[in-house]
Amino acid sequence: MLKIKSAEFINSIYDLRTLPKSVLSEFVLVGRSNVGKSSLINCICNRKSLAKIGSVPGKTRQLNYFLINQDFYLVDLPGYGYAKVPEQIRAGWRKLVEDYISERENVNMVFVLIDSRHDPNYLDELMVSWLEYYEIPYALILTKSDKISANKMEKQIYRVSKIVNNEELCLDYIPFSIITGEGKQEILKLIETKLEENKKNN
């Protein structure tokens, strides 16, 4: 099983022209504002404050890069869908995210985070559609799994599966909780598997 031995924040990217000149694989986290992306990064890296948890939802406007084990990057994309953010800024975020996903060859896979207490919305559907259009493998992470029952989680996984059109690209549905640690090992295993595939193919 993949073990995180080192993790460091590298840079915040506001302009894709300043992306790292690197051939390292990038594992990307996307999701609605306040869905728990920073918390997930801190959890799987065993660090309390590696990724800063914003006090104001929707404030993050950049791609945050974290170098893991000197071997790959975790990339935290701006959260989407926070209603109080002006439309002009939301449009800018969408362009930044789509341009990054469509143009960055280093992207190995994407973790799409969805709050397990709520059904996917049109922005979640749009994100999955983008990933499938650009043929990028992804996994759907149902966060805050400790907040609902196992029976409710089964129903939520079914609802979330309805936004998937290409089952070959959707690698897994993973309930995740920073409280119980559920899903942590599954996420690390997915990263490990993709890294091994890369090494075989290169």
Order of alpha helices (4+ residues) and beta strands (2+ residues): beta-beta-alpha-beta-beta-alpha-beta-alpha-beta-alpha-beta-alpha
